Amino acid sequence: MLNGKAALVTGAGQGIGRAIAVEIARQGAAAVAVADRNGDTAAETARLVDDAGASSVAITCDLRDRDQIEAMVTTAASAFDGLDVLVNNAGIIETALTDTPTVDELPEDVWDAVYEVNLRAPWLTTKFAAPHLRRSQRGPNIVNAASVSGLTGFPHGPAYCTTKGGVIQLTRVTAVDLAPAVRCNCFCPGVIETPLSRAFIDRAEDPEAFRQAMISPQLIGRLGRAGEVAKLACFLASDDAGFITGGVFVVDGGATSWMGVRSHDSNSV
Ligand SMILES: NC(=O)c1ccc[n+]([C@@H]2O[C@H](COP(=O)([O-])OP(=O)(O)OC[C@H]3O[C@@H](n4cnc5c(N)ncnc54)[C@H](O)[C@@H]3O)[C@@H](O)[C@H]2O)c1
């Protein structure tokens, strides 16, 4: 449970970030700052947070901009008179930005964009949030969104995989540098049903066949749900995880636990 805590969640306008913001509120947090580049979707999530019983503030922030990141942290900490939990959730993938996403053809500006959102922004947000988190008396901690692609490579994601590997290391060095006051952990989703994964699957020639191929390395034959990732993130953010820091946790239907493939019929649940 997250009783009384004040949290900031980035990329919370949709998908996993929205599910985390709402679950944090459901689990008894006092307040959730909902940040996203898209102010309209951030405001929608903030209403869901209110409905779930926490105070909210919606913040429009482009995480590629250092000054906007600093302002986002200041706004959240001022609104709630402090900050206890930071969730660095926002992330982008190069297939959304280019038709040439392989390592030998990726445009340099696309590499920079993915790097800035996926790795530089979590670091800068951590840097600006650290003084507020150090002052917290309510089990302060950071939860980062990594990915199974930070543990293993996959096609058409050179910047994505590299930056997610970086998030895992950022998690560990944050845990070291901010210990013992502030814990830091990350979650590594496999394929989760969100706008990001839908767009990734829909760009295939045969999206249904590609969807099946995506889940075939899993032991559980379906896409993951954003709410399932949110439960893990909330556990890591809670005082129940008080002895856990520098940890890397997969939520991937078993995909990274073996080297096989399975055929799952489309009716699997
Ligand atoms: N969906 C999956 O299968 C999956 C798998 C592994 C890891 N992840 C990671 O989980 C996190 C959430 O993924 P998702 O599937 O919910 O993504 P999504 O694309 O559905 O949502 C991401 C949110 O981040 C926001 N965002 C993007 N760029 C931004 C910027 N520059 N500034 C501020 N906000 C910005 C978007 O507006 C959006 O609301 C990401 O870090 C992603 O890499 C997702």
The ligand as a MOL file (V3000), in Angstrom:
LIG
                    3D

  0  0  0     0  0            999 V3000
M  V30 BEGIN CTAB
M  V30 COUNTS 44 48 0 0 0
M  V30 BEGIN ATOM
M  V30 1 N 4.1130 -1.6280 -24.0040 0
M  V30 2 C 5.1210 -2.4970 -23.9570 0
M  V30 3 O 5.0370 -3.5920 -24.5250 0
M  V30 4 C 6.3830 -2.1450 -23.2090 0
M  V30 5 C 7.3470 -3.1500 -23.0760 0
M  V30 6 C 8.5350 -2.8690 -22.3910 0
M  V30 7 C 8.7520 -1.6120 -21.8480 0
M  V30 8 N 7.7860 -0.6490 -21.9920 0 CHG=1
M  V30 9 C 8.0870 0.6730 -21.4210 0
M  V30 10 O 7.0560 1.0890 -20.5520 0
M  V30 11 C 6.9250 2.5140 -20.6140 0
M  V30 12 C 5.4950 2.8780 -20.9890 0
M  V30 13 O 5.1950 2.2780 -22.2520 0
M  V30 14 P 3.7430 2.3130 -22.9140 0
M  V30 15 O 3.6200 1.0850 -23.7090 0
M  V30 16 O 2.7290 2.6630 -21.9090 0 CHG=-1
M  V30 17 O 3.9630 3.5570 -23.9370 0
M  V30 18 P 2.8790 4.5270 -24.6240 0
M  V30 19 O 3.4930 5.0040 -25.8920 0
M  V30 20 O 1.5520 3.8910 -24.6820 0
M  V30 21 O 2.8200 5.7470 -23.5720 0
M  V30 22 C 3.9780 6.5370 -23.3620 0
M  V30 23 C 3.5750 7.9030 -22.8640 0
M  V30 24 O 4.7810 8.6730 -22.7830 0
M  V30 25 C 4.5340 9.9540 -23.3120 0
M  V30 26 N 5.7450 10.5410 -23.8800 0
M  V30 27 C 6.4160 10.1300 -24.9760 0
M  V30 28 N 7.4170 10.9960 -25.2480 0
M  V30 29 C 7.3700 11.9550 -24.2940 0
M  V30 30 C 8.1180 13.1350 -24.0440 0
M  V30 31 N 9.1030 13.5330 -24.8690 0
M  V30 32 N 7.8010 13.8770 -22.9730 0
M  V30 33 C 6.7870 13.5250 -22.1620 0
M  V30 34 N 6.0130 12.4420 -22.3510 0
M  V30 35 C 6.3140 11.6730 -23.4180 0
M  V30 36 C 3.4850 9.7370 -24.4100 0
M  V30 37 O 2.7710 10.9420 -24.7080 0
M  V30 38 C 2.6220 8.6470 -23.8000 0
M  V30 39 O 1.5390 9.1750 -23.0630 0
M  V30 40 C 7.9590 2.9860 -21.6400 0
M  V30 41 O 9.1440 3.3660 -21.0000 0
M  V30 42 C 8.1860 1.7410 -22.4800 0
M  V30 43 O 9.4440 1.7610 -23.1110 0
M  V30 44 C 6.6220 -0.8790 -22.6620 0
M  V30 END ATOM
M  V30 BEGIN BOND
M  V30 1 1 1 2
M  V30 2 2 2 3
M  V30 3 1 2 4
M  V30 4 1 4 5
M  V30 5 2 4 44
M  V30 6 2 5 6
M  V30 7 1 6 7
M  V30 8 2 7 8
M  V30 9 1 8 9
M  V30 10 1 8 44
M  V30 11 1 9 10
M  V30 12 1 9 42
M  V30 13 1 10 11
M  V30 14 1 11 12
M  V30 15 1 11 40
M  V30 16 1 12 13
M  V30 17 1 13 14
M  V30 18 2 14 15
M  V30 19 1 14 16
M  V30 20 1 14 17
M  V30 21 1 17 18
M  V30 22 2 18 19
M  V30 23 1 18 20
M  V30 24 1 18 21
M  V30 25 1 21 22
M  V30 26 1 22 23
M  V30 27 1 23 24
M  V30 28 1 23 38
M  V30 29 1 24 25
M  V30 30 1 25 26
M  V30 31 1 25 36
M  V30 32 1 26 27
M  V30 33 1 26 35
M  V30 34 2 27 28
M  V30 35 1 28 29
M  V30 36 1 29 30
M  V30 37 2 29 35
M  V30 38 1 30 31
M  V30 39 2 30 32
M  V30 40 1 32 33
M  V30 41 2 33 34
M  V30 42 1 34 35
M  V30 43 1 36 37
M  V30 44 1 36 38
M  V30 45 1 38 39
M  V30 46 1 40 41
M  V30 47 1 40 42
M  V30 48 1 42 43
M  V30 END BOND
M  V30 END CTAB
M  END
